[in-house]
Amino acid sequence: MSEMLPSRLGWNNVAVEDEIIRGYADEMKNFIESIYYDQKPHSDFQLAYDTMKIIYSTYKSAEIGHSVDIK
């Protein structure tokens, strides 16, 4: 992945099964199975919404220098 670069300093080795390690394969499998078996998926909009609130609050907290309440 670092072909023709003058140095490999600071570069990570490529993970061969990156999609599996990061959970993409399981996420897609759950999505397909939830449609096929007419079941609720493991994650939904509410999980995505809550995750984004947490991420935003951590950035805001770092910006202002103290804790931020999540509502």
C-alpha positions in Angstrom: 0.0 0.0 0.0 3.0 2.3 0.3 4.4 1.7 -3.2 6.6 4.4 -4.6 6.6 6.4 -1.4 10.0 7.7 -0.2 9.4 6.3 3.3 7.0 3.9 5.1 7.3 5.9 8.4 3.9 6.4 10.0 2.1 4.0 7.7 0.1 1.0 9.0 0.2 -2.5 7.4 -3.0 -3.4 5.5 -5.4 -5.7 7.2 -6.3 -8.5 4.8 -9.8 -9.0 6.2 -10.5 -5.4 7.1 -14.2 -5.7 6.3 -14.6 -8.6 8.7 -12.5 -7.1 11.5 -14.5 -3.8 11.4 -17.8 -5.7 11.4 -19.1 -4.8 7.9 -19.8 -8.5 7.0 -21.8 -9.1 10.2 -23.7 -5.8 9.7 -24.7 -6.7 6.2 -25.6 -10.3 7.2 -27.9 -8.9 10.0 -29.5 -6.5 7.6 -30.2 -9.2 5.1 -31.5 -11.6 7.7 -33.7 -9.0 9.3 -35.4 -8.5 5.9 -35.6 -12.2 5.1 -36.9 -13.3 8.5 -39.0 -10.1 9.1 -37.1 -9.3 12.3 -35.9 -6.1 13.8 -32.2 -5.5 13.0 -29.6 -5.3 15.8 -29.1 -1.6 15.1 -31.5 1.1 14.1 -32.0 4.8 13.7 -32.2 5.4 17.4 -28.7 3.8 17.9 -27.3 5.9 15.1 -28.9 9.0 16.6 -27.6 8.3 20.1 -24.1 7.5 18.8 -24.0 10.9 16.9 -25.1 12.7 20.0 -22.2 11.1 22.0 -19.7 11.9 19.3 -20.9 15.5 19.0 -20.8 16.0 22.8 -17.2 14.8 23.0 -16.1 17.2 20.3 -18.0 20.0 22.0 -16.6 19.1 25.4 -13.1 19.2 24.0 -13.8 22.6 22.3 -15.1 24.3 25.4 -13.0 22.5 28.0 -15.6 21.0 30.2 -18.3 18.3 30.3 -21.4 18.6 28.1 -24.8 17.2 29.1 -26.4 14.9 26.6 -30.1 15.4 26.4 
